Amino acid sequence: MSDESTDNTFSKVMDVVNLHPNVTLIERVGGEGISSAIRYALPYCHGDFIAIMDADLQHSPEVLTGMFKIIQGGETDLIVGTIERNSLSALGIIRKFISSGATWLAHLMLPETREITDPMSGFFMFREGVVGKEHIGSNTFKVLLEVLVNAQPKRISEYPFTFGKRNGGFSKFGFKEMRHYIDLLLILSDYRVFKFITVGLTGVLVNEIALYVLHGLTGILALSSVLSVEASILTNFALNNTWTFSKMKSTSLIKRLFSYNAVALGGLIVNTVVLLTLAFYGIPYLIANLLGITLGFTVNYFASESFVWKGTQIKGVMGTKE
């Protein structure tokens, strides 16, 4: 697949096509993004196994043999080429730092990626029929994320390889691609993190109103506090269940409710422990509380996603642009 390449790719590959009729070269005019190129090319692929890789030799063609032997064995539907640690230097310090941060974000926002060491990889192979053009809807350069979330292959393996140095051309990675990457994460995650934050803020408002009303009725602060906290937990659960995690399969409603109460309690404990510990060591209590809220929120979010609404996201494919 060539998108108006200026490095003589077309003529070089055509020499191969003339010798090997089973090789097909597609030259696309006006295309944008690796994902859209793959989406465009998939209908032309007719083999039992399909490999996605870059043509700049940073993905060594020799690695395909090892990946093919594994997937041909019938034990996996998708095999991902994972860069070996000793070859990460080929990325450069800045790109390696950005890649690590991008991987962390993917693991944070997309539970489907957490079992994969390198969900950012652009080198993978899959069985015919596992991934279709309908599973790829963006024009970004991280198509594997869409494959993992939208196609949801059940059996995934990894294959370590040495990442080669770029001998020519230049990386298309830049601020524009970074912005597209964040947009892709938000879309694929159904904006769950922001929804969870919004629900949490709503819970604070409910807590304050309930505390004011109950304390006015009973005059007992401790009792009013406990009841107002539970009122905010119930409100948060209802909103998260019908909005934040509405596309997540999980257990029965009652089990989710009890699990969420336990998770909320755990987040509260983390918040309190961090606050008291940091304040003990001289950190201003307002700053300590802010750090405690942040860590408590992180624990609450991960626990909610992993235990309360545990399960696979209902497949919701992004609309294609072609």
GIMONOR-V53921 format. One record per residue. N is the residue number from 0. OMEGA is omega in whole degrees, 0 to 359 (none if undefined). Layout:
n:N omega:OMEGA
n:N omega:OMEGA
This chain:
n:0 omega:181
n:1 omega:177
n:2 omega:177
n:3 omega:181
n:4 omega:181
n:5 omega:183
n:6 omega:176
n:7 omega:180
n:8 omega:186
n:9 omega:183
n:10 omega:180
n:11 omega:181
n:12 omega:179
n:13 omega:174
n:14 omega:179
n:15 omega:180
n:16 omega:181
n:17 omega:180
n:18 omega:184
n:19 omega:183
n:20 omega:180
n:21 omega:178
n:22 omega:179
n:23 omega:176
n:24 omega:177
n:25 omega:175
n:26 omega:184
n:27 omega:179
n:28 omega:177
n:29 omega:180
n:30 omega:181
n:31 omega:174
n:32 omega:180
n:33 omega:182
n:34 omega:180
n:35 omega:177
n:36 omega:179
n:37 omega:178
n:38 omega:180
n:39 omega:186
n:40 omega:186
n:41 omega:180
n:42 omega:179
n:43 omega:182
n:44 omega:185
n:45 omega:180
n:46 omega:177
n:47 omega:180
n:48 omega:182
n:49 omega:179
n:50 omega:176
n:51 omega:180
n:52 omega:175
n:53 omega:182
n:54 omega:182
n:55 omega:178
n:56 omega:169
n:57 omega:168
n:58 omega:186
n:59 omega:179
n:60 omega:181
n:61 omega:181
n:62 omega:181
n:63 omega:182
n:64 omega:179
n:65 omega:179
n:66 omega:182
n:67 omega:180
n:68 omega:181
n:69 omega:183
n:70 omega:178
n:71 omega:179
n:72 omega:174
n:73 omega:183
n:74 omega:182
n:75 omega:178
n:76 omega:181
n:77 omega:176
n:78 omega:187
n:79 omega:174
n:80 omega:183
n:81 omega:182
n:82 omega:176
n:83 omega:184
n:84 omega:184
n:85 omega:178
n:86 omega:181
n:87 omega:180
n:88 omega:179
n:89 omega:180
n:90 omega:188
n:91 omega:187
n:92 omega:184
n:93 omega:182
n:94 omega:178
n:95 omega:178
n:96 omega:180
n:97 omega:180
n:98 omega:179
n:99 omega:178
n:100 omega:179
n:101 omega:178
n:102 omega:178
n:103 omega:179
n:104 omega:179
n:105 omega:179
n:106 omega:180
n:107 omega:191
n:108 omega:184
n:109 omega:181
n:110 omega:180
n:111 omega:184
n:112 omega:192
n:113 omega:178
n:114 omega:182
n:115 omega:180
n:116 omega:184
n:117 omega:179
n:118 omega:179
n:119 omega:186
n:120 omega:175
n:121 omega:185
n:122 omega:180
n:123 omega:182
n:124 omega:182
n:125 omega:177
n:126 omega:177
n:127 omega:180
n:128 omega:180
n:129 omega:181
n:130 omega:177
n:131 omega:181
n:132 omega:180
n:133 omega:180
n:134 omega:184
n:135 omega:186
n:136 omega:184
n:137 omega:173
n:138 omega:183
n:139 omega:183
n:140 omega:181
n:141 omega:186
n:142 omega:182
n:143 omega:178
n:144 omega:179
n:145 omega:179
n:146 omega:182
n:147 omega:184
n:148 omega:186
n:149 omega:180
n:150 omega:179
n:151 omega:175
n:152 omega:188
n:153 omega:183
n:154 omega:185
n:155 omega:176
n:156 omega:176
n:157 omega:181
n:158 omega:182
n:159 omega:177
n:160 omega:179
n:161 omega:182
n:162 omega:183
n:163 omega:177
n:164 omega:179
n:165 omega:182
n:166 omega:181
n:167 omega:180
n:168 omega:182
n:169 omega:179
n:170 omega:178
n:171 omega:182
n:172 omega:180
n:173 omega:183
n:174 omega:179
n:175 omega:179
n:176 omega:177
n:177 omega:179
n:178 omega:177
n:179 omega:180
n:180 omega:178
n:181 omega:178
n:182 omega:180
n:183 omega:179
n:184 omega:181
n:185 omega:181
n:186 omega:182
n:187 omega:180
n:188 omega:182
n:189 omega:177
n:190 omega:186
n:191 omega:182
n:192 omega:180
n:193 omega:176
n:194 omega:181
n:195 omega:178
n:196 omega:180
n:197 omega:179
n:198 omega:179
n:199 omega:177
n:200 omega:176
n:201 omega:179
n:202 omega:177
n:203 omega:179
n:204 omega:178
n:205 omega:180
n:206 omega:182
n:207 omega:181
n:208 omega:180
n:209 omega:180
n:210 omega:180
n:211 omega:182
n:212 omega:184
n:213 omega:179
n:214 omega:177
n:215 omega:181
n:216 omega:187
n:217 omega:184
n:218 omega:182
n:219 omega:187
n:220 omega:183
n:221 omega:180
n:222 omega:180
n:223 omega:180
n:224 omega:180
n:225 omega:181
n:226 omega:180
n:227 omega:176
n:228 omega:180
n:229 omega:177
n:230 omega:179
n:231 omega:177
n:232 omega:179
n:233 omega:178
n:234 omega:179
n:235 omega:180
n:236 omega:181
n:237 omega:181
n:238 omega:179
n:239 omega:182
n:240 omega:184
n:241 omega:185
n:242 omega:186
n:243 omega:184
n:244 omega:184
n:245 omega:182
n:246 omega:181
n:247 omega:174
n:248 omega:180
n:249 omega:184
n:250 omega:182
n:251 omega:182
n:252 omega:182
n:253 omega:180
n:254 omega:178
n:255 omega:181
n:256 omega:180
n:257 omega:179
n:258 omega:181
n:259 omega:176
n:260 omega:179
n:261 omega:179
n:262 omega:180
n:263 omega:177
n:264 omega:179
n:265 omega:178
n:266 omega:179
n:267 omega:179
n:268 omega:178
n:269 omega:179
n:270 omega:183
n:271 omega:181
n:272 omega:179
n:273 omega:179
n:274 omega:184
n:275 omega:181
n:276 omega:181
n:277 omega:178
n:278 omega:178
n:279 omega:181
n:280 omega:171
n:281 omega:177
n:282 omega:178
n:283 omega:190
n:284 omega:179
n:285 omega:176
n:286 omega:179
n:287 omega:179
n:288 omega:179
n:289 omega:177
n:290 omega:178
n:291 omega:178
n:292 omega:181
n:293 omega:180
n:294 omega:178
n:295 omega:177
n:296 omega:181
n:297 omega:178
n:298 omega:181
n:299 omega:182
n:300 omega:181
n:301 omega:180
n:302 omega:179
n:303 omega:182
n:304 omega:186
n:305 omega:186
n:306 omega:184
n:307 omega:179
n:308 omega:182
n:309 omega:178
n:310 omega:182
n:311 omega:178
n:312 omega:174
n:313 omega:186
n:314 omega:177
n:315 omega:188
n:316 omega:176
n:317 omega:178
n:318 omega:180
n:319 omega:183
n:320 omega:179
n:321 omega:none
